[in-house]
Amino acid sequence: MKIQISETTETGQFELAETIQFTVLEREGVSDETLQGMFYASQDGVWTKGIPKDRLMFPQDLAQMERNHNAFIETELCQEKRIPADLEAALEWVCAECQRRGVRWWLTGSGALYARGLAVKPHDLDVMTFKSEIEKIRPMVAPYIVEPFHHVTGWVVKGFGVVDYRYRLDFAFEPEEWVDGQGPADFGPYAQAHLEPIVWRGYEILVPPIALHIAPNEERGRHERVAQIHEYLHSANLR
């Protein structure tokens, strides 16, 4: 699969809308369902997705992002190519860079379980942080961006961007209050207010209470992972 990233200007009823547009140039072996899962939509046989330019959190190099994305997409589509050494390198990079730059952040999702020592292979590392940290984060992520860092409305967080540093890293900014409406989520406001420090390779990482990972994994039918979490709770006397 190969994509092109460009700036486009569309004429609306009242104004011109500038968009950062991803266009699929080549998709051999990639199904419509896969593209839809990546938030592309087809119009006249051309698959595209876009982000309004005025939502960008800071100026971003589109030519570099395009190169990064086309290198990244191979392992995104073939996740068996992601190896433990790359996962470890990515997590160590986040820890070292955030410590050096004084970035406030925490880790959630399966990456948090991995950092606790559970035998899981995350699809990505979910890095939660705050909009106040963006100027510290900007020079750290700039060379590795594959999806624009942008402000979000109507979703579970207030900002989002994707980096490829040997592994996929999703940076999410500040969960919305309603995320915990059906009970505390492992990435929601309750989790953020009850973070626990763990030590991984000498770095302190803040993670949610591990019990918050049970419900989302049960909902996804990840029974083996739920069993691992219960075993962790038992061995750590956290029940």
C-alpha positions as CSV (number, residue, x, y, z in Angstrom):
1,M,0.0,0.0,0.0
2,K,1.2,3.5,-0.8
3,I,-0.3,6.8,0.1
4,Q,0.2,10.5,-0.7
5,I,-0.3,13.3,1.8
6,S,-1.2,16.8,0.5
7,E,-2.9,20.0,1.3
8,T,-6.2,20.5,-0.4
9,T,-8.6,23.4,-0.5
10,E,-12.3,22.7,-0.9
11,T,-14.9,25.3,-1.6
12,G,-17.8,25.1,0.8
13,Q,-21.0,27.2,0.8
14,F,-19.5,30.0,2.8
15,E,-15.7,29.5,3.0
16,L,-12.6,27.6,1.8
17,A,-11.6,24.6,3.9
18,E,-8.0,23.7,3.9
19,T,-7.4,20.0,4.6
20,I,-4.5,17.6,5.2
21,Q,-5.5,14.8,2.9
22,F,-4.3,11.2,2.7
23,T,-4.9,9.6,-0.7
24,V,-4.3,5.9,-1.4
25,L,-2.2,5.6,-4.5
26,E,-1.7,1.8,-4.4
27,R,-3.6,-0.8,-2.4
28,E,-2.8,-4.3,-3.7
29,G,-4.0,-6.9,-1.3
30,V,-5.7,-4.4,1.0
31,S,-9.5,-4.9,1.4
32,D,-12.2,-2.2,1.5
33,E,-12.9,-3.3,5.1
34,T,-9.3,-2.7,6.0
35,L,-9.3,0.8,4.5
36,Q,-12.5,1.6,6.2
37,G,-11.0,0.5,9.5
38,M,-8.2,3.0,8.9
39,F,-10.9,5.7,8.4
40,Y,-10.6,6.0,4.6
41,A,-13.7,6.6,2.5
42,S,-14.1,6.0,-1.2
43,Q,-15.3,8.7,-3.6
44,D,-15.4,7.9,-7.3
45,G,-13.0,5.0,-6.7
46,V,-10.4,7.1,-4.8
47,W,-9.8,6.3,-1.1
48,T,-9.1,9.4,1.0
49,K,-9.3,10.7,4.5
50,G,-8.5,14.2,5.8
51,I,-8.0,16.4,8.8
52,P,-8.8,20.1,8.7
53,K,-5.6,22.1,8.7
54,D,-6.8,24.5,11.4
55,R,-6.9,21.5,13.8
56,L,-3.2,20.9,13.7
57,M,-1.5,21.2,17.1
58,F,1.6,22.7,15.4
59,P,3.1,23.0,11.9
60,Q,4.1,19.6,10.5
61,D,6.3,18.5,7.6
62,L,3.9,16.8,5.2
63,A,6.7,15.5,2.9
64,Q,8.4,13.9,5.8
65,M,5.1,12.5,7.2
66,E,4.4,10.9,3.8
67,R,7.8,9.2,3.8
68,N,7.3,8.1,7.4
69,H,3.8,6.8,6.7
70,N,4.7,4.8,3.6
71,A,7.5,3.1,5.6
72,F,5.3,2.5,8.6
73,I,2.3,1.1,6.7
74,E,3.9,-2.3,6.0
75,T,4.1,-3.3,9.6
76,E,0.8,-1.6,10.4
77,L,-0.9,-4.0,7.9
78,C,1.3,-7.0,8.8
79,Q,1.6,-6.8,12.5
80,E,3.5,-10.1,12.8
81,K,6.5,-8.2,11.5
82,R,6.6,-6.2,14.8
83,I,9.1,-7.8,17.0
84,P,9.7,-7.5,20.8
85,A,13.0,-5.7,20.3
86,D,11.3,-2.9,18.5
87,L,8.6,-2.7,21.2
88,E,11.2,-2.4,23.9
89,A,13.1,0.2,21.9
90,A,10.0,2.3,21.4
91,L,9.0,2.2,25.1
92,E,12.6,3.0,26.2
93,W,12.6,5.9,23.7
94,V,9.4,7.4,25.2
95,C,10.7,7.0,28.7
96,A,14.1,8.5,28.0
97,E,12.8,11.4,25.9
98,C,10.0,12.3,28.2
99,Q,12.3,12.2,31.2
100,R,14.9,14.4,29.5
101,R,12.3,16.9,28.4
102,G,10.2,16.9,31.6
103,V,7.1,15.7,29.8
104,R,4.1,14.7,32.0
105,W,2.7,11.5,30.6
106,W,1.3,8.1,31.4
107,L,0.9,4.7,29.7
108,T,-2.3,2.8,29.2
109,G,-3.8,0.0,27.2
110,S,-1.9,-3.2,26.6
111,G,1.4,-1.3,26.7
112,A,0.8,-0.7,30.4
113,L,0.2,-4.4,31.0
114,Y,3.4,-5.1,29.0
115,A,5.4,-2.7,31.2
116,R,4.0,-4.4,34.3
117,G,5.5,-7.7,33.0
118,L,2.5,-9.4,31.5
119,A,3.2,-11.6,28.4
120,V,1.2,-9.5,25.9
121,K,2.1,-8.1,22.5
122,P,0.5,-4.6,22.1
123,H,-0.8,-3.4,18.8
124,D,0.7,0.0,19.8
125,L,1.8,1.9,22.8
126,D,-0.9,4.3,24.1
127,V,0.8,7.4,25.5
128,M,-1.5,9.7,27.4
129,T,-0.4,13.2,28.0
130,F,-1.7,16.8,28.3
131,K,-2.1,19.7,25.9
132,S,0.1,21.8,28.2
133,E,3.0,19.5,27.2
134,I,2.8,19.9,23.4
135,E,5.7,22.3,23.0
136,K,7.9,19.8,24.9
137,I,6.6,16.9,22.8
138,R,6.8,18.7,19.5
139,P,10.6,18.4,18.9
140,M,10.6,14.9,20.2
141,V,8.0,13.5,17.8
142,A,8.5,15.7,14.8
143,P,10.9,13.4,12.8
144,Y,8.7,10.4,13.3
145,I,5.1,11.5,12.8
146,V,2.9,9.3,10.6
147,E,-0.6,10.7,11.4
148,P,-0.9,14.4,12.2
149,F,-1.0,15.7,15.8
150,H,-4.4,17.5,15.9
151,H,-7.1,18.8,18.2
152,V,-10.1,16.5,18.4
153,T,-13.8,17.2,19.2
154,G,-16.5,14.7,19.8
155,W,-14.1,11.8,20.5
156,V,-12.7,10.2,23.7
157,V,-9.7,12.5,23.9
158,K,-9.0,16.2,23.1
159,G,-6.0,15.6,20.9
160,F,-4.3,12.8,19.0
161,G,-1.3,11.9,16.8
162,V,0.6,8.8,15.7
163,V,4.4,8.3,15.7
164,D,6.4,5.4,14.3
165,Y,9.6,4.9,16.3
166,R,10.3,1.3,15.4
167,Y,6.8,0.6,16.8
168,R,3.5,2.4,16.6
169,L,2.9,5.0,19.4
170,D,-0.4,6.7,19.8
171,F,-0.2,10.0,21.6
172,A,-3.6,11.0,23.2
173,F,-4.2,14.3,24.9
174,E,-6.6,14.5,27.9
175,P,-9.6,12.1,28.1
176,E,-13.1,13.6,28.0
177,E,-15.1,13.4,31.2
178,W,-17.9,11.3,29.7
179,V,-15.4,8.4,29.0
180,D,-16.1,7.0,32.5
181,G,-19.9,7.2,32.1
182,Q,-20.3,3.4,32.1
183,G,-17.7,2.9,34.8
184,P,-14.0,3.9,35.0
185,A,-12.0,3.2,31.8
186,D,-8.3,2.5,31.8
187,F,-7.7,5.7,29.9
188,G,-10.3,7.9,31.5
189,P,-10.3,10.7,34.1
190,Y,-10.6,8.3,37.0
191,A,-7.5,6.4,35.7
192,Q,-5.6,9.6,35.3
193,A,-6.5,10.6,38.9
194,H,-5.4,7.2,40.3
195,L,-2.1,6.5,38.5
196,E,0.3,4.1,40.0
197,P,4.1,4.2,39.5
198,I,5.9,1.1,38.3
199,V,9.6,0.7,37.4
200,W,10.6,-0.6,33.9
201,R,14.3,-0.9,33.1
202,G,15.1,1.8,35.7
203,Y,12.4,4.2,34.4
204,E,9.4,5.2,36.5
205,I,6.2,4.9,34.4
206,L,2.7,5.9,35.6
207,V,0.0,3.4,34.7
208,P,-3.7,2.9,35.6
209,P,-4.8,0.5,38.3
210,I,-4.6,-2.9,36.7
211,A,-8.1,-3.8,37.6
212,L,-9.3,-1.2,35.1
213,H,-8.0,-3.4,32.3
214,I,-10.4,-6.3,33.1
215,A,-13.7,-4.9,31.7
216,P,-12.3,-3.7,28.3
217,N,-10.5,-7.0,27.7
218,E,-13.6,-9.0,28.7
219,E,-15.7,-7.0,26.2
220,R,-13.2,-7.9,23.5
221,G,-13.3,-11.6,24.4
222,R,-9.6,-11.6,25.4
223,H,-10.1,-14.3,28.0
224,E,-6.4,-15.3,28.2
225,R,-5.4,-11.7,28.9
226,V,-8.2,-11.4,31.6
227,A,-6.8,-14.6,33.2
228,Q,-3.3,-13.0,33.2
229,I,-4.6,-9.9,34.9
230,H,-6.4,-11.9,37.6
231,E,-3.2,-13.9,38.1
232,Y,-1.2,-10.7,38.5
233,L,-3.7,-9.4,41.0
234,H,-3.5,-12.6,43.0
235,S,0.3,-12.8,43.0
236,A,0.6,-9.2,44.0
237,N,-2.1,-9.6,46.7
238,L,-4.2,-6.8,45.1
239,R,-7.5,-8.6,45.4
